[in-house]
């Protein structure tokens, strides 16, 4: 059995009022009739973590320079220049 390489979901998050917790609902694009409901964002994150499997090890890094320190930082050699007026 091969491992999945991608998944697509429609995500809806909401809360009843500003002091209530966030809730979430996921709809798998491949199965639009099935909804997954989550009482908390932690529950949503746990579900997504379980769906994607364990994370690969992250190599140790020293500090990374700010991406604005480079002449370009997006694919296709798009330049970023900060303009001061």
PDB file of N, CA, C and O in Angstrom, chain B, residues numbered from 101:
ATOM      1  N   UNK B 101       0.842  -1.173   0.000  1.00  0.00           N
ATOM      2  CA  UNK B 101       0.000   0.000   0.000  1.00  0.00           C
ATOM      3  C   UNK B 101       0.891   1.240   0.000  1.00  0.00           C
ATOM      4  O   UNK B 101       1.788   1.357   0.834  1.00  0.00           O
ATOM      5  N   UNK B 102       0.654   2.153  -0.915  1.00  0.00           N
ATOM      6  CA  UNK B 102       1.487   3.344  -0.998  1.00  0.00           C
ATOM      7  C   UNK B 102       0.979   4.433  -0.052  1.00  0.00           C
ATOM      8  O   UNK B 102      -0.208   4.501   0.268  1.00  0.00           O
ATOM      9  N   UNK B 103       1.914   5.282   0.386  1.00  0.00           N
ATOM     10  CA  UNK B 103       1.550   6.379   1.266  1.00  0.00           C
ATOM     11  C   UNK B 103       0.983   7.525   0.449  1.00  0.00           C
ATOM     12  O   UNK B 103       1.355   7.719  -0.709  1.00  0.00           O
ATOM     13  N   UNK B 104       0.081   8.281   1.058  1.00  0.00           N
ATOM     14  CA  UNK B 104      -0.490   9.438   0.379  1.00  0.00           C
ATOM     15  C   UNK B 104       0.551  10.541   0.279  1.00  0.00           C
ATOM     16  O   UNK B 104       1.393  10.711   1.161  1.00  0.00           O
ATOM     17  N   UNK B 105       0.474  11.277  -0.805  1.00  0.00           N
ATOM     18  CA  UNK B 105       1.389  12.396  -0.974  1.00  0.00           C
ATOM     19  C   UNK B 105       0.684  13.741  -0.882  1.00  0.00           C
ATOM     20  O   UNK B 105       1.344  14.778  -0.823  1.00  0.00           O
ATOM     21  N   UNK B 106      -0.649  13.741  -0.867  1.00  0.00           N
ATOM     22  CA  UNK B 106      -1.373  14.997  -0.729  1.00  0.00           C
ATOM     23  C   UNK B 106      -2.809  14.731  -0.288  1.00  0.00           C
ATOM     24  O   UNK B 106      -3.316  13.615  -0.403  1.00  0.00           O
ATOM     25  N   UNK B 107      -3.434  15.757   0.207  1.00  0.00           N
ATOM     26  CA  UNK B 107      -4.851  15.721   0.572  1.00  0.00           C
ATOM     27  C   UNK B 107      -5.385  17.135   0.436  1.00  0.00           C
ATOM     28  O   UNK B 107      -4.672  18.103   0.700  1.00  0.00           O
ATOM     29  N   UNK B 108      -6.627  17.252   0.029  1.00  0.00           N
ATOM     30  CA  UNK B 108      -7.243  18.570  -0.132  1.00  0.00           C
ATOM     31  C   UNK B 108      -8.504  18.633   0.707  1.00  0.00           C
ATOM     32  O   UNK B 108      -9.341  17.732   0.671  1.00  0.00           O
ATOM     33  N   UNK B 109      -8.625  19.717   1.465  1.00  0.00           N
ATOM     34  CA  UNK B 109      -9.776  19.914   2.336  1.00  0.00           C
ATOM     35  C   UNK B 109     -10.305  21.326   2.180  1.00  0.00           C
ATOM     36  O   UNK B 109      -9.555  22.258   1.889  1.00  0.00           O
ATOM     37  N   UNK B 110     -11.589  21.468   2.375  1.00  0.00           N
ATOM     38  CA  UNK B 110     -12.209  22.772   2.552  1.00  0.00           C
ATOM     39  C   UNK B 110     -12.347  22.952   4.057  1.00  0.00           C
ATOM     40  O   UNK B 110     -12.939  22.108   4.729  1.00  0.00           O
ATOM     41  N   UNK B 111     -11.808  24.037   4.590  1.00  0.00           N
ATOM     42  CA  UNK B 111     -11.800  24.282   6.025  1.00  0.00           C
ATOM     43  C   UNK B 111     -12.729  25.437   6.347  1.00  0.00           C
ATOM     44  O   UNK B 111     -12.699  26.475   5.685  1.00  0.00           O
ATOM     45  N   UNK B 112     -13.559  25.251   7.373  1.00  0.00           N
ATOM     46  CA  UNK B 112     -14.382  26.331   7.899  1.00  0.00           C
ATOM     47  C   UNK B 112     -14.098  26.430   9.389  1.00  0.00           C
ATOM     48  O   UNK B 112     -14.183  25.430  10.102  1.00  0.00           O
ATOM     49  N   UNK B 113     -13.758  27.639   9.876  1.00  0.00           N
ATOM     50  CA  UNK B 113     -13.597  27.843  11.312  1.00  0.00           C
ATOM     51  C   UNK B 113     -14.540  28.955  11.743  1.00  0.00           C
ATOM     52  O   UNK B 113     -14.806  29.886  10.983  1.00  0.00           O
ATOM     53  N   UNK B 114     -15.044  28.852  12.969  1.00  0.00           N
ATOM     54  CA  UNK B 114     -15.972  29.843  13.492  1.00  0.00           C
ATOM     55  C   UNK B 114     -15.990  29.782  15.005  1.00  0.00           C
ATOM     56  O   UNK B 114     -15.489  28.836  15.613  1.00  0.00           O
ATOM     57  N   UNK B 115     -16.571  30.797  15.597  1.00  0.00           N
ATOM     58  CA  UNK B 115     -16.832  30.793  17.026  1.00  0.00           C
ATOM     59  C   UNK B 115     -18.113  31.585  17.265  1.00  0.00           C
ATOM     60  O   UNK B 115     -18.456  32.485  16.498  1.00  0.00           O
ATOM     61  N   UNK B 116     -18.809  31.237  18.335  1.00  0.00           N
ATOM     62  CA  UNK B 116     -20.102  31.848  18.613  1.00  0.00           C
ATOM     63  C   UNK B 116     -19.959  33.326  18.973  1.00  0.00           C
ATOM     64  O   UNK B 116     -20.797  34.143  18.590  1.00  0.00           O
ATOM     65  N   UNK B 117     -18.917  33.665  19.697  1.00  0.00           N
ATOM     66  CA  UNK B 117     -18.625  35.053  20.058  1.00  0.00           C
ATOM     67  C   UNK B 117     -17.139  35.169  20.356  1.00  0.00           C
ATOM     68  O   UNK B 117     -16.428  34.164  20.354  1.00  0.00           O
ATOM     69  N   UNK B 118     -16.662  36.373  20.609  1.00  0.00           N
ATOM     70  CA  UNK B 118     -15.217  36.608  20.714  1.00  0.00           C
ATOM     71  C   UNK B 118     -14.556  35.895  21.882  1.00  0.00           C
ATOM     72  O   UNK B 118     -13.342  35.693  21.854  1.00  0.00           O
ATOM     73  N   UNK B 119     -15.302  35.509  22.900  1.00  0.00           N
ATOM     74  CA  UNK B 119     -14.699  34.826  24.051  1.00  0.00           C
ATOM     75  C   UNK B 119     -14.912  33.315  24.019  1.00  0.00           C
ATOM     76  O   UNK B 119     -14.501  32.619  24.948  1.00  0.00           O
ATOM     77  N   UNK B 120     -15.532  32.808  22.991  1.00  0.00           N
ATOM     78  CA  UNK B 120     -15.745  31.361  22.895  1.00  0.00           C
ATOM     79  C   UNK B 120     -14.624  30.724  22.077  1.00  0.00           C
ATOM     80  O   UNK B 120     -13.956  31.410  21.304  1.00  0.00           O
ATOM     81  N   UNK B 121     -14.412  29.414  22.241  1.00  0.00           N
ATOM     82  CA  UNK B 121     -13.346  28.742  21.488  1.00  0.00           C
ATOM     83  C   UNK B 121     -13.705  28.611  20.003  1.00  0.00           C
ATOM     84  O   UNK B 121     -14.874  28.618  19.618  1.00  0.00           O
ATOM     85  N   UNK B 122     -12.677  28.493  19.208  1.00  0.00           N
ATOM     86  CA  UNK B 122     -12.878  28.265  17.779  1.00  0.00           C
ATOM     87  C   UNK B 122     -13.313  26.822  17.553  1.00  0.00           C
ATOM     88  O   UNK B 122     -12.854  25.912  18.243  1.00  0.00           O
ATOM     89  N   UNK B 123     -14.194  26.621  16.591  1.00  0.00           N
ATOM     90  CA  UNK B 123     -14.634  25.298  16.137  1.00  0.00           C
ATOM     91  C   UNK B 123     -14.202  25.171  14.681  1.00  0.00           C
ATOM     92  O   UNK B 123     -13.901  26.170  14.028  1.00  0.00           O
ATOM     93  N   UNK B 124     -14.171  23.952  14.182  1.00  0.00           N
ATOM     94  CA  UNK B 124     -13.749  23.745  12.798  1.00  0.00           C
ATOM     95  C   UNK B 124     -14.551  22.626  12.157  1.00  0.00           C
ATOM     96  O   UNK B 124     -15.067  21.730  12.825  1.00  0.00           O
ATOM     97  N   UNK B 125     -14.636  22.713  10.842  1.00  0.00           N
ATOM     98  CA  UNK B 125     -15.248  21.661  10.046  1.00  0.00           C
ATOM     99  C   UNK B 125     -14.376  21.482   8.809  1.00  0.00           C
ATOM    100  O   UNK B 125     -13.989  22.458   8.166  1.00  0.00           O
ATOM    101  N   UNK B 126     -14.072  20.239   8.483  1.00  0.00           N
ATOM    102  CA  UNK B 126     -13.328  19.905   7.270  1.00  0.00           C
ATOM    103  C   UNK B 126     -14.213  19.105   6.339  1.00  0.00           C
ATOM    104  O   UNK B 126     -14.982  18.245   6.768  1.00  0.00           O
ATOM    105  N   UNK B 127     -14.089  19.402   5.061  1.00  0.00           N
ATOM    106  CA  UNK B 127     -14.734  18.605   4.029  1.00  0.00           C
ATOM    107  C   UNK B 127     -13.629  18.148   3.089  1.00  0.00           C
ATOM    108  O   UNK B 127     -12.947  18.973   2.481  1.00  0.00           O
ATOM    109  N   UNK B 128     -13.450  16.844   2.968  1.00  0.00           N
ATOM    110  CA  UNK B 128     -12.458  16.321   2.030  1.00  0.00           C
ATOM    111  C   UNK B 128     -12.956  16.588   0.615  1.00  0.00           C
ATOM    112  O   UNK B 128     -14.086  16.236   0.277  1.00  0.00           O
ATOM    113  N   UNK B 129     -12.125  17.205  -0.208  1.00  0.00           N
ATOM    114  CA  UNK B 129     -12.531  17.554  -1.563  1.00  0.00           C
ATOM    115  C   UNK B 129     -12.935  16.299  -2.342  1.00  0.00           C
ATOM    116  O   UNK B 129     -13.866  16.342  -3.146  1.00  0.00           O
ATOM    117  N   UNK B 130     -12.248  15.199  -2.108  1.00  0.00           N
ATOM    118  CA  UNK B 130     -12.562  13.948  -2.810  1.00  0.00           C
ATOM    119  C   UNK B 130     -13.876  13.329  -2.336  1.00  0.00           C
ATOM    120  O   UNK B 130     -14.468  12.516  -3.046  1.00  0.00           O
ATOM    121  N   UNK B 131     -14.339  13.710  -1.133  1.00  0.00           N
ATOM    122  CA  UNK B 131     -15.580  13.159  -0.577  1.00  0.00           C
ATOM    123  C   UNK B 131     -16.438  14.304  -0.012  1.00  0.00           C
ATOM    124  O   UNK B 131     -16.560  14.434   1.206  1.00  0.00           O
ATOM    125  N   UNK B 132     -17.031  15.129  -0.878  1.00  0.00           N
ATOM    126  CA  UNK B 132     -17.728  16.324  -0.403  1.00  0.00           C
ATOM    127  C   UNK B 132     -18.946  16.050   0.469  1.00  0.00           C
ATOM    128  O   UNK B 132     -19.417  16.958   1.155  1.00  0.00           O
ATOM    129  N   UNK B 133     -19.457  14.855   0.465  1.00  0.00           N
ATOM    130  CA  UNK B 133     -20.610  14.532   1.295  1.00  0.00           C
ATOM    131  C   UNK B 133     -20.251  14.210   2.741  1.00  0.00           C
ATOM    132  O   UNK B 133     -21.137  14.109   3.590  1.00  0.00           O
ATOM    133  N   UNK B 134     -18.966  14.047   3.029  1.00  0.00           N
ATOM    134  CA  UNK B 134     -18.519  13.697   4.374  1.00  0.00           C
ATOM    135  C   UNK B 134     -17.905  14.912   5.055  1.00  0.00           C
ATOM    136  O   UNK B 134     -17.017  15.558   4.500  1.00  0.00           O
ATOM    137  N   UNK B 135     -18.376  15.219   6.251  1.00  0.00           N
ATOM    138  CA  UNK B 135     -17.852  16.347   7.023  1.00  0.00           C
ATOM    139  C   UNK B 135     -17.205  15.838   8.296  1.00  0.00           C
ATOM    140  O   UNK B 135     -17.696  14.896   8.917  1.00  0.00           O
ATOM    141  N   UNK B 136     -16.111  16.457   8.681  1.00  0.00           N
ATOM    142  CA  UNK B 136     -15.457  16.181   9.962  1.00  0.00           C
ATOM    143  C   UNK B 136     -15.613  17.437  10.810  1.00  0.00           C
ATOM    144  O   UNK B 136     -15.219  18.522  10.384  1.00  0.00           O
ATOM    145  N   UNK B 137     -16.180  17.303  12.001  1.00  0.00           N
ATOM    146  CA  UNK B 137     -16.367  18.446  12.895  1.00  0.00           C
ATOM    147  C   UNK B 137     -15.395  18.353  14.073  1.00  0.00           C
ATOM    148  O   UNK B 137     -15.115  17.262  14.568  1.00  0.00           O
ATOM    149  N   UNK B 138     -14.884  19.503  14.518  1.00  0.00           N
ATOM    150  CA  UNK B 138     -13.911  19.553  15.592  1.00  0.00           C
ATOM    151  C   UNK B 138     -14.317  20.640  16.590  1.00  0.00           C
ATOM    152  O   UNK B 138     -14.611  21.771  16.204  1.00  0.00           O
ATOM    153  N   UNK B 139     -14.328  20.285  17.862  1.00  0.00           N
ATOM    154  CA  UNK B 139     -14.728  21.223  18.912  1.00  0.00           C
ATOM    155  C   UNK B 139     -13.640  22.240  19.216  1.00  0.00           C
ATOM    156  O   UNK B 139     -13.926  23.319  19.733  1.00  0.00           O
ATOM    157  N   UNK B 140     -12.382  21.901  18.896  1.00  0.00           N
ATOM    158  CA  UNK B 140     -11.269  22.819  19.147  1.00  0.00           C
ATOM    159  C   UNK B 140     -10.288  22.771  17.983  1.00  0.00           C
ATOM    160  O   UNK B 140     -10.292  21.830  17.189  1.00  0.00           O
ATOM    161  N   UNK B 141      -9.458  23.788  17.894  1.00  0.00           N
ATOM    162  CA  UNK B 141      -8.419  23.787  16.868  1.00  0.00           C
ATOM    163  C   UNK B 141      -7.353  22.744  17.170  1.00  0.00           C
ATOM    164  O   UNK B 141      -6.724  22.215  16.254  1.00  0.00           O
ATOM    165  N   UNK B 142      -7.145  22.442  18.462  1.00  0.00           N
ATOM    166  CA  UNK B 142      -6.207  21.365  18.815  1.00  0.00           C
ATOM    167  C   UNK B 142      -6.693  20.023  18.269  1.00  0.00           C
ATOM    168  O   UNK B 142      -5.889  19.220  17.795  1.00  0.00           O
ATOM    169  N   UNK B 143      -8.001  19.776  18.333  1.00  0.00           N
ATOM    170  CA  UNK B 143      -8.561  18.538  17.791  1.00  0.00           C
ATOM    171  C   UNK B 143      -8.382  18.491  16.275  1.00  0.00           C
ATOM    172  O   UNK B 143      -8.072  17.438  15.719  1.00  0.00           O
ATOM    173  N   UNK B 144      -8.576  19.618  15.611  1.00  0.00           N
ATOM    174  CA  UNK B 144      -8.358  19.698  14.166  1.00  0.00           C
ATOM    175  C   UNK B 144      -6.905  19.387  13.835  1.00  0.00           C
ATOM    176  O   UNK B 144      -6.621  18.605  12.927  1.00  0.00           O
ATOM    177  N   UNK B 145      -5.986  20.004  14.577  1.00  0.00           N
ATOM    178  CA  UNK B 145      -4.570  19.778  14.328  1.00  0.00           C
ATOM    179  C   UNK B 145      -4.195  18.313  14.568  1.00  0.00           C
ATOM    180  O   UNK B 145      -3.409  17.745  13.809  1.00  0.00           O
ATOM    181  N   UNK B 146      -4.745  17.703  15.606  1.00  0.00           N
ATOM    182  CA  UNK B 146      -4.472  16.288  15.882  1.00  0.00           C
ATOM    183  C   UNK B 146      -4.959  15.412  14.734  1.00  0.00           C
ATOM    184  O   UNK B 146      -4.276  14.466  14.341  1.00  0.00           O
ATOM    185  N   UNK B 147      -6.129  15.719  14.197  1.00  0.00           N
ATOM    186  CA  UNK B 147      -6.659  14.967  13.057  1.00  0.00           C
ATOM    187  C   UNK B 147      -5.735  15.098  11.848  1.00  0.00           C
ATOM    188  O   UNK B 147      -5.395  14.100  11.213  1.00  0.00           O
ATOM    189  N   UNK B 148      -5.330  16.329  11.531  1.00  0.00           N
ATOM    190  CA  UNK B 148      -4.457  16.539  10.374  1.00  0.00           C
ATOM    191  C   UNK B 148      -3.103  15.875  10.563  1.00  0.00           C
ATOM    192  O   UNK B 148      -2.530  15.344   9.612  1.00  0.00           O
ATOM    193  N   UNK B 149      -2.591  15.902  11.787  1.00  0.00           N
ATOM    194  CA  UNK B 149      -1.328  15.230  12.079  1.00  0.00           C
ATOM    195  C   UNK B 149      -1.464  13.722  11.867  1.00  0.00           C
ATOM    196  O   UNK B 149      -0.574  13.089  11.299  1.00  0.00           O
ATOM    197  N   UNK B 150      -2.573  13.154  12.321  1.00  0.00           N
ATOM    198  CA  UNK B 150      -2.805  11.718  12.138  1.00  0.00           C
ATOM    199  C   UNK B 150      -2.950  11.367  10.657  1.00  0.00           C
ATOM    200  O   UNK B 150      -2.515  10.296  10.233  1.00  0.00           O
ATOM    201  N   UNK B 151      -3.552  12.250   9.873  1.00  0.00           N
ATOM    202  CA  UNK B 151      -3.742  11.989   8.445  1.00  0.00           C
ATOM    203  C   UNK B 151      -2.435  12.053   7.661  1.00  0.00           C
ATOM    204  O   UNK B 151      -2.282  11.377   6.644  1.00  0.00           O
ATOM    205  N   UNK B 152      -1.502  12.861   8.132  1.00  0.00           N
ATOM    206  CA  UNK B 152      -0.260  13.040   7.384  1.00  0.00           C
ATOM    207  C   UNK B 152       0.886  12.186   7.889  1.00  0.00           C
ATOM    208  O   UNK B 152       1.938  12.135   7.253  1.00  0.00           O
ATOM    209  N   UNK B 153       0.709  11.513   9.019  1.00  0.00           N
ATOM    210  CA  UNK B 153       1.743  10.636   9.540  1.00  0.00           C
ATOM    211  C   UNK B 153       2.805  11.404  10.286  1.00  0.00           C
ATOM    212  O   UNK B 153       2.710  12.621  10.448  1.00  0.00           O
ATOM    213  N   UNK B 154       3.813  10.696  10.739  1.00  0.00           N
ATOM    214  CA  UNK B 154       4.870  11.348  11.515  1.00  0.00           C
ATOM    215  C   UNK B 154       5.660  12.323  10.647  1.00  0.00           C
ATOM    216  O   UNK B 154       5.833  12.115   9.446  1.00  0.00           O
ATOM    217  N   UNK B 155       6.130  13.383  11.283  1.00  0.00           N
ATOM    218  CA  UNK B 155       6.931  14.368  10.572  1.00  0.00           C
ATOM    219  C   UNK B 155       8.344  13.837  10.372  1.00  0.00           C
ATOM    220  O   UNK B 155       8.882  13.156  11.245  1.00  0.00           O
ATOM    221  N   UNK B 156       8.954  14.148   9.213  1.00  0.00           N
ATOM    222  CA  UNK B 156      10.338  13.740   9.010  1.00  0.00           C
ATOM    223  C   UNK B 156      11.241  14.523   9.946  1.00  0.00           C
ATOM    224  O   UNK B 156      10.881  15.621  10.370  1.00  0.00           O
ATOM    225  N   UNK B 157      12.401  13.985  10.276  1.00  0.00           N
ATOM    226  CA  UNK B 157      13.306  14.713  11.162  1.00  0.00           C
ATOM    227  C   UNK B 157      13.734  16.035  10.531  1.00  0.00           C
ATOM    228  O   UNK B 157      13.963  16.117   9.324  1.00  0.00           O
ATOM    229  N   UNK B 158      13.836  17.053  11.356  1.00  0.00           N
ATOM    230  CA  UNK B 158      14.248  18.372  10.899  1.00  0.00           C
ATOM    231  C   UNK B 158      15.733  18.533  11.192  1.00  0.00           C
ATOM    232  O   UNK B 158      16.157  18.374  12.337  1.00  0.00           O
ATOM    233  N   UNK B 159      16.529  18.846  10.174  1.00  0.00           N
ATOM    234  CA  UNK B 159      17.962  19.028  10.430  1.00  0.00           C
ATOM    235  C   UNK B 159      18.183  20.260  11.300  1.00  0.00           C
ATOM    236  O   UNK B 159      17.449  21.244  11.215  1.00  0.00           O
ATOM    237  N   UNK B 160      19.213  20.179  12.139  1.00  0.00           N
ATOM    238  CA  UNK B 160      19.529  21.321  12.990  1.00  0.00           C
ATOM    239  C   UNK B 160      20.001  22.469  12.123  1.00  0.00           C
ATOM    240  O   UNK B 160      20.747  22.280  11.162  1.00  0.00           O
ATOM    241  N   UNK B 161      19.552  23.670  12.482  1.00  0.00           N
ATOM    242  CA  UNK B 161      19.942  24.846  11.736  1.00  0.00           C
ATOM    243  C   UNK B 161      20.440  25.901  12.706  1.00  0.00           C
ATOM    244  O   UNK B 161      19.983  26.001  13.845  1.00  0.00           O
ATOM    245  N   UNK B 162      21.375  26.669  12.226  1.00  0.00           N
ATOM    246  CA  UNK B 162      21.744  27.850  12.979  1.00  0.00           C
ATOM    247  C   UNK B 162      20.713  28.905  12.608  1.00  0.00           C
ATOM    248  O   UNK B 162      19.638  28.546  12.128  1.00  0.00           O
ATOM    249  N   UNK B 163      20.976  30.126  12.798  1.00  0.00           N
ATOM    250  CA  UNK B 163      19.983  31.133  12.458  1.00  0.00           C
ATOM    251  C   UNK B 163      19.911  31.327  10.954  1.00  0.00           C
ATOM    252  O   UNK B 163      20.923  31.283  10.255  1.00  0.00           O
ATOM    253  N   UNK B 164      18.701  31.541  10.473  1.00  0.00           N
ATOM    254  CA  UNK B 164      18.478  31.816   9.061  1.00  0.00           C
ATOM    255  C   UNK B 164      18.403  33.326   8.882  1.00  0.00           C
ATOM    256  O   UNK B 164      17.777  34.006   9.695  1.00  0.00           O
ATOM    257  N   UNK B 165      19.023  33.864   7.842  1.00  0.00           N
ATOM    258  CA  UNK B 165      18.906  35.298   7.599  1.00  0.00           C
ATOM    259  C   UNK B 165      17.485  35.660   7.193  1.00  0.00           C
ATOM    260  O   UNK B 165      16.749  34.829   6.660  1.00  0.00           O
ATOM    261  N   UNK B 166      17.117  36.869   7.442  1.00  0.00           N
ATOM    262  CA  UNK B 166      15.812  37.363   7.019  1.00  0.00           C
ATOM    263  C   UNK B 166      15.738  37.262   5.506  1.00  0.00           C
ATOM    264  O   UNK B 166      16.688  37.630   4.814  1.00  0.00           O
ATOM    265  N   UNK B 167      14.618  36.768   4.980  1.00  0.00           N
ATOM    266  CA  UNK B 167      14.509  36.578   3.539  1.00  0.00           C
ATOM    267  C   UNK B 167      14.640  37.889   2.769  1.00  0.00           C
ATOM    268  O   UNK B 167      14.967  37.874   1.582  1.00  0.00           O
ATOM    269  N   UNK B 168      14.392  39.015   3.422  1.00  0.00           N
ATOM    270  CA  UNK B 168      14.541  40.304   2.751  1.00  0.00           C
ATOM    271  C   UNK B 168      16.002  40.683   2.572  1.00  0.00           C
ATOM    272  O   UNK B 168      16.303  41.654   1.878  1.00  0.00           O
ATOM    273  N   UNK B 169      16.911  39.941   3.181  1.00  0.00           N
ATOM    274  CA  UNK B 169      18.330  40.208   3.007  1.00  0.00           C
ATOM    275  C   UNK B 169      18.844  39.718   1.650  1.00  0.00           C
ATOM    276  O   UNK B 169      19.959  40.051   1.250  1.00  0.00           O
ATOM    277  N   UNK B 170      18.041  38.938   0.953  1.00  0.00           N
ATOM    278  CA  UNK B 170      18.430  38.421  -0.351  1.00  0.00           C
ATOM    279  C   UNK B 170      17.882  39.329  -1.440  1.00  0.00           C
ATOM    280  O   UNK B 170      16.907  40.049  -1.228  1.00  0.00           O
ATOM    281  N   UNK B 171      18.522  39.289  -2.621  1.00  0.00           N
ATOM    282  CA  UNK B 171      18.022  40.069  -3.753  1.00  0.00           C
ATOM    283  C   UNK B 171      16.660  39.564  -4.218  1.00  0.00           C
ATOM    284  O   UNK B 171      15.837  40.339  -4.705  1.00  0.00           O
ATOM    285  N   UNK B 172      16.429  38.275  -4.066  1.00  0.00           N
ATOM    286  CA  UNK B 172      15.127  37.704  -4.418  1.00  0.00           C
ATOM    287  C   UNK B 172      14.823  36.578  -3.446  1.00  0.00           C
ATOM    288  O   UNK B 172      15.735  35.952  -2.907  1.00  0.00           O
ATOM    289  N   UNK B 173      13.553  36.324  -3.225  1.00  0.00           N
ATOM    290  CA  UNK B 173      13.202  35.269  -2.296  1.00  0.00           C
ATOM    291  C   UNK B 173      11.984  34.467  -2.729  1.00  0.00           C
ATOM    292  O   UNK B 173      11.487  33.639  -1.965  1.00  0.00           O
ATOM    293  N   UNK B 174      11.504  34.695  -3.926  1.00  0.00           N
ATOM    294  CA  UNK B 174      10.393  33.907  -4.435  1.00  0.00           C
ATOM    295  C   UNK B 174      10.817  33.244  -5.733  1.00  0.00           C
ATOM    296  O   UNK B 174      11.713  33.739  -6.416  1.00  0.00           O
ATOM    297  N   UNK B 175      10.184  32.129  -6.083  1.00  0.00           N
ATOM    298  CA  UNK B 175      10.535  31.457  -7.337  1.00  0.00           C
ATOM    299  C   UNK B 175      10.344  32.399  -8.528  1.00  0.00           C
ATOM    300  O   UNK B 175       9.487  33.281  -8.498  1.00  0.00           O
ATOM    301  N   UNK B 176      11.128  32.211  -9.545  1.00  0.00           N
ATOM    302  CA  UNK B 176      10.999  32.987 -10.756  1.00  0.00           C
ATOM    303  C   UNK B 176      11.775  34.289 -10.730  1.00  0.00           C
ATOM    304  O   UNK B 176      11.518  35.180 -11.538  1.00  0.00           O
ATOM    305  N   UNK B 177      12.727  34.410  -9.806  1.00  0.00           N
ATOM    306  CA  UNK B 177      13.575  35.596  -9.708  1.00  0.00           C
ATOM    307  C   UNK B 177      12.783  36.894  -9.586  1.00  0.00           C
ATOM    308  O   UNK B 177      13.135  37.896 -10.208  1.00  0.00           O
ATOM    309  N   UNK B 178      11.727  36.882  -8.795  1.00  0.00           N
ATOM    310  CA  UNK B 178      10.973  38.100  -8.534  1.00  0.00           C
ATOM    311  C   UNK B 178      11.740  38.893  -7.497  1.00  0.00           C
ATOM    312  O   UNK B 178      11.995  38.395  -6.401  1.00  0.00           O
ATOM    313  N   UNK B 179      12.105  40.099  -7.819  1.00  0.00           N
ATOM    314  CA  UNK B 179      12.895  40.924  -6.913  1.00  0.00           C
ATOM    315  C   UNK B 179      12.007  41.571  -5.873  1.00  0.00           C
ATOM    316  O   UNK B 179      10.845  41.882  -6.133  1.00  0.00           O
ATOM    317  N   UNK B 180      12.564  41.768  -4.702  1.00  0.00           N
ATOM    318  CA  UNK B 180      11.885  42.471  -3.623  1.00  0.00           C
ATOM    319  C   UNK B 180      12.731  43.652  -3.253  1.00  0.00           C
ATOM    320  O   UNK B 180      13.895  43.492  -2.884  1.00  0.00           O
ATOM    321  N   UNK B 181      12.183  44.815  -3.341  1.00  0.00           N
ATOM    322  CA  UNK B 181      12.912  46.012  -2.951  1.00  0.00           C
ATOM    323  C   UNK B 181      12.004  46.835  -2.053  1.00  0.00           C
ATOM    324  O   UNK B 181      10.856  47.123  -2.391  1.00  0.00           O
ATOM    325  N   UNK B 182      12.540  47.202  -0.914  1.00  0.00           N
ATOM    326  CA  UNK B 182      11.773  48.034  -0.001  1.00  0.00           C
ATOM    327  C   UNK B 182      11.944  49.483  -0.412  1.00  0.00           C
ATOM    328  O   UNK B 182      13.065  49.972  -0.553  1.00  0.00           O
ATOM    329  N   UNK B 183      10.840  50.155  -0.601  1.00  0.00           N
ATOM    330  CA  UNK B 183      10.924  51.564  -0.973  1.00  0.00           C
ATOM    331  C   UNK B 183      10.562  52.420   0.222  1.00  0.00           C
ATOM    332  O   UNK B 183       9.565  52.184   0.904  1.00  0.00           O
ATOM    333  N   UNK B 184      11.383  53.405   0.455  1.00  0.00           N
ATOM    334  CA  UNK B 184      11.136  54.347   1.542  1.00  0.00           C
ATOM    335  C   UNK B 184      10.765  55.684   0.918  1.00  0.00           C
ATOM    336  O   UNK B 184      11.486  56.213   0.073  1.00  0.00           O
ATOM    337  N   UNK B 185       9.658  56.207   1.337  1.00  0.00           N
ATOM    338  CA  UNK B 185       9.230  57.487   0.784  1.00  0.00           C
ATOM    339  C   UNK B 185       9.284  58.548   1.832  1.00  0.00           C
ATOM    340  O   UNK B 185       8.958  59.703   1.557  1.00  0.00           O
TER     341      UNK B 185
END
